Structure formats: structure tokens, C-alpha cells
Amino acid sequence: MKLVLLSGGSGIRLWPLSSSIRSKQFLQVLPAPGGGRESMLQRIWRQLSAAGLGDEAYIATSSGQENLIRKQLGAVLPIIIEPRRRDTFPAVSLAAAYLYSVEKIAPEETVIVLPVDAYVSDDFFFKLAELEQALHHSDAEIALLGARPAGPSEKYGYIVPSPSSVSTDRNLEQQGYVNVDRFVEKPDRPAAEALLAQQAMWNCGIFAFRLRDLLSRLESAGFPADYAELQHHYHRLPKSSFDIEVLEGNRRLICVPYLNSWKDLGTWNTLSEEIASSVLGWGQISADSSNCQIVNELDIPVMLVGLDDVIVAAGPGGILVARKDAADHLKQLLPAPDTQTRKEGIPCD
């Protein structure tokens, strides 16, 4: 079993502290064991190592993130470099070619792909072995991990099991997995409630496949299985997600349920729940405010007075002031990076 951690994207929903230069997984805002703070990347690598999986793990990323990764995790670790940032299907395909042609991994080996921004307890990583076992005990091409929802949510995608798979609890206990019927991407609340009644699970973005199956897909599409050659043809790979290219419409999918807590730290609302301190950096919150947080990287103070349920994030790229439950809307307001222009300040004379 080999693990590939996807470290890509800019994490624009954590603006202004995350950007194309420093993505969200590098923000050192989470409490670390023994004191201090660690990033999402440092946390998940620490947990993998504690579970004895560090030697089986690789990080797939773009060249622009390599230095930050080595700075946070150490210079000696296996990194698979994309020639340019595209999407998850090209990234996973390149990683598969690297494992096969550079690491000489056997085609029958199981590869598990997971993002670096999942917030889970340490026991989660022992669940990955069950993902591999389920794949080998079924005729599925892909085995996904689905988290039991804490409640109806509009923030996550859902994996809907086939009705015959969940007809009895005994079926799940014997097999350890369910067959996948379809996917639903970020439904509204009424639709999410209906999905829970169908025993749908949150899509964690974690999946396992046999190396030979993905290599076969690449070969059928006319792409080489050699890592160096595929790098030269990288621009030809579909700039698309693994979900769209492989999962959607695929009838050979199974899902292993994960029944403990899982969280995607992709927004200020969810990330703020795991930040131990109400104030990081130079700032102060008044006594008549409640459930508020300040994350300030600037060398000027931020004062928050008489407000409830507010997050303030300040950095060189800008300042965000948002109600926590509305912070997910941030992405809709930000222009594309190449269209941003500097506005003139208020005259002082």
C-alpha cells in the first residue's frame, strides 16, 4: 500500500492568508502537541508517521510548493513534482507513473490518494488498511472513503450508496463496504436532509485503486506510463478532476464508511473551530464580544469590539471581516488573481 498526498490549489476560501504563493495547507494556525502551532501539512504528516505509514507516503505537488514543503517537513522526503498546476486527475496520473517507473512499484499494488487538509483523529489512518482490504475483496475499480455526516451540510459532496447495499446492517458488517450509486455535489439543506435518509456519506476526497488500473486507463488514452515521458505530455492530460474523469458514471465503485469525526478545513468557518486561541497575532477582543477570533499577520493591532460570531483575518494580501457562518461565500467575491487592481486610499490632506 502506497499513499499519495495531494498538496495543490491555492485555498482561496482562506483569503487573505492563503494565496497562489502560500496555499492553505502551509498556514501554521493549528495547535501542535507540546505547544506551538503547526500547519495542516505538518499535522497530517505527523499523524501518518505515528501510524507507521510515513515510509509509504509521497507528496504530489507543483514546483512552486516544493520549497515550502521541504521547509516544513524536512529536506529528505519523496515529492512528486508536477510540471505545472492543473487538476487532480493529471496529478494522480503523474503520481501513478512515478510509482511505477521510478519507484518500481508492482502494478498490483494499492495506491491510496488523500488531500492534506483533512482534520481527523489519529485512529483515522488505521482505517486506510480497511480501504485496501475492501478493494481486494471486491471487483471494484475504486474504493472510496465516506464519512458519516454530523448533520445535513451544504459544504460537502455526498456519496450515495445503492439501496441494496444498505438494506441491512449485517451486509455492511460482513463486507465492510457498500456499493456506490451516485454522487451529489454540495446540495442545499433540504436535499442534504433527504440524502441523510438514504444513508449518504460525506465525500472525503480519499480513494484507493490498483496501480495497474490507472496505468491501463492512461495507456488506453494514448499516454505513457513512464514518469519522465508523461511530464513532457502533461499539458495534454485533461485539466479535470479525478471525480469527473474516473468516478462519475463508473459502476465499479465501493465506499468504506468512516464513523468517527472528519472535517475539511477548507473554510474559515471550519478552520476557526480548530484554532486553539481566540487571538493569533497582535489583537484584542472586547469582553462584550463572543465566539470571535482574530488571526493577524500584520504588525499593526486589530481590535474587535461588541461583535458576535465574527472572524477577522489580516495579512499582507488584505483584511477579511466576516460572520463565521457566511465566510464560505468569500470565494464568490474575490476576483481572479490576474484581474485584481489596487484601489486608491482615502486622501489624508
N, C-alpha and C positions, 0 to 999 in steps of 0.2 A: 504494500500500500504506500503510495506516494501522495503528498499533499502539495497543492499549488495555491498560494495565497495571492489573490488579485489585489494589487495596490495601484489603482488608477483613478482617473477622474479628479475633478477639482473640488468637489464638495461645496458647490456654490450656495447650498442652503445653510452653510455655516459662515457665510459672509458676515463681517469683513475679515475675519481671522483666517479663513481658508480661501485659496485662490489657485490659479493655474500654476503658480510658483510654489506655493506651500499648501498641499492638499490637507483635508480634514484629518486624515489618519496620523498626521505628524504633530497635531496640537497637543501639547503636554498639559492637559487640564484634569486628567483622571487621578484620583488618589492612588498612590503606589504603596505596596506593602513596606512597612517600616518607616513611613513618612515620605514626603516629597510628592512629586507628580510624574505621571507617565502618559504617553500617548496611546491611542488605540492600537497602533502598530506594536509598540513595546509591550502592551498588555497581552495581546493575543500570542505574540512570540514567546513571552514568558510562560503563558499557560500551556502552549504546545510543548515547550521544553520540559515543564514539570510533569507532563503526561508521557514523557519519553518519546515524543514524536518530532523533536527538533531536528534530528538527523535525517528524517524522511521528508522534510518540508523545503519548498522552494518559493521564492517570491517572484512573481511576474509583474513587471513594471516598465515604464518608459525611461529612456535615458536621462530625462530631466529630473527623475526622482532618485536615481541611484545613490548620489552623494548623501542625501538626507537619510536614506535607509541605512547606509553603512555608518553614518554618524550616530544614529540612534541604536543600532543593533550590533555594531562591530564590523570591522573590515572584512572578516572571513566568514562569508555565508553565501549560499548559492542564489544568485539573482539571474533571472531570465529577462533579457533586455529586448523590448520592442523597438524597432527602428523609428516608429512614430506612434503617437497615441491614436487608437481607432475605437475599438469597442471590445466587448467580452468574447465574441466568437473568434476574431483574429488572435486575441491574447491567449485564449485557451488552446487554439490550434498551434500556435508557435510554441507554447509550453509542451504540448504533446510531442512535437517534432524534436525539441531539445531533449526530453527524457529518452526518446527512442534512439536518436542518432548520436547524441553527445554522452549521455549517461548510460547508454546501452541497456536501458530497462526492457525487460521482456514484454512482448506485445500483450500477453495475458495479464499483466499487472493492472491493478486497480488504481485509478487516479481520482483523487477527491479534490474538488475545487471549492474554495470558500473565500468570502470577502474579508478584509482586515478590520471592518468596522462593526462586527458583531459583538455585542456585550453579553457574555454568558458566564456561568459559573464554571469552576474547574472541571466538574464532572462531565460537562458537555463533550469534551474531547475524547472521552472513552466511548461516546455514542458513535463516533466515526467508524469504529470497528464493526458496529452493527450495520452500518450503511454498506460496507464492503461485503459482509456476510449475506445481506439481503440480495445484493446484486448477483452473487454467485449461486444463490438458491432459487433464482427465478430466471425467466427467459427475457428479462427486460434489458433494454439497451442503456437506460439511465435510471439511477436510483437517486431520488431527491430526499432532502430532509425538510420536514414540515413542523413548525412549532405550534403547539396548542395555543389558540388565541386566549389572551387575558380578557377579551371582550370584543365587541364589534368595533373595528377600526377602519378608518378611511385612508390610513397612511401606508398600508401594506398590500401586496398582492396576495392572492389566495390560491391554494391548491385544493381542488375539489375531487374527492375520491369517488370512484364508481360506486353506485348504490349497493351492488352485490358484495363489495369488499368490506363494507362496514355494517352489514346486516346483523352481525353478531360480534360481541367482544371476543368470543372464543377464536374466531377466524383471525383476528389481529394478534392474539396471544400466541397462536400456533405459528403463524407466518412471520410476524414482526413487521409487516408492511401492508399497504393497501395499493390497489391499482389506481392509477390516476385517470380521471375522466376528462377534466379540462382545467384551465387557469382563468382566473378573474383578476384583472389589474385594478387595484385601488377603487373599490366600489364606494358608493355613497352609503350612509349609515343604514337605511332600510335594507339595501341589498346585502350589506355585511351581516346584518342580523339574520337574514334568510340563509346566508351561506353557513352561519354557525349551526343552524338547524340541520344542515346537510353534513355536519361534522367536517367542514372545510378547515384547512390549516393555513397558517401564515407561510408564505414562501420565503425561506431564509436565504435564498440565493446560493445554497450549498447542494452540490450534486456529485455523483460518482459515476464513472464509466470505465470500461475496459479500454486500455490504450489502443488495442487493435481496432476497435470500433470507430474511434475518431480518425485514426490514420486511414482507415478504409474510406471514410467519407471524404477526406482530403484527396485521396487518390482518384476516387470517382469523379471529383470535380476538376481534376487535372492539376493538382498541386503536389509538390514534392514532400516527402516525409523527412528530408534532410533539413536540419535547422539552418545551416548557412544558406542553402538554396532557397528555403522558404522566406528567409529575411529579404532576399532580393525580389521575391514575388509578393511581399507583404502588402504592397499597395493594391494588389489585385484581389485580395481576400475581401469578402463582403464587409462593409463597415456597418456591422449589425450585431445585435446581442446574441448570445448563445441561446437564449429563450426563443427568439424568433427563428433562428436558423436550424435548431435541433429539436427543441421541445414542443413548440406549437404544432398540433396536428399529429404528433408522434403517439402511436397507440402502444408503444412498448416502454411505458414509464411506470415506475412504482414510487411510493413515498413511505419513508420510515418516520413515524411520529416521534417528536421530542416533547415530553410532557412537562419539563421544567421551564424556568424563565429564560426567555430570549428577547433581545431588544436590538434594534438597528439604531445606532447613534448618528443618524444622518441629518437630524434637525436640532435646532437649539432647544426645542421643547423636550425632546427625549434626552439630549446630552445634559441639559441642566439638572435633570433628576439624578445624575450620577456624579456631578461635581460636588465634592465634599464641602467646600466653603461657599458662603454666600457672596464673598468678595475675593476675587483673584486680581492682584494688581493694586493700583492706587485708587481708592474709592471708599465711600461710606454710604450706608443705607440707614435712613432715619428709623426711629423706634415705631413710628406710626405707619410704617410700610410692612407688608407681609408677603411671604413667598416670592421674594425678588432676588435677583442675582446680578452681579457686575463682573464682567471679565474684561479687564482693561490692560492693554499692552502699551499704552501711551505714557509719556512722562508728565502728564497733566492729570489732576484728580477728576473723578466722576462722582457726583453727589446725586443720590436718588431720594426724593422726599415725598411722602404722602401717597405712595402708589402701591398697588397690589398686583401680584402675578405678572411681573414685568421682568424681562431680560434686557440688559444693556451690554453690548459687546463693542469695544472700541479698539481699533488698530490703525496702522498706517494707511490702510485702504479705505477707511471710512468708519462711521459710527452707526450702530443699529440700536434702535429703541423699539421694542415690540412687546405686546402682550404674549405670554408664553403660548397660549393655545392658538394664536394667529401667526406665530413665527414661521409656520410651514408655508405661508403664502409668499415668503420673501422672494423665491425664485421667479415669480411672476412679475416682480417689479424691476429686477436688475436687467439692464441692457446687456447685449453681447459685449465681451471684453473689448473687441475692436471698434465698438461704436461709442464707448464711454468718452465723454469730454469733460474737462474741468470747468466748473462754473465760477464766475467771478464772485468774490466775497462781498460782504456789506462794507460800503465805504466808511472810513473812520475819520474823515476830515470834514 
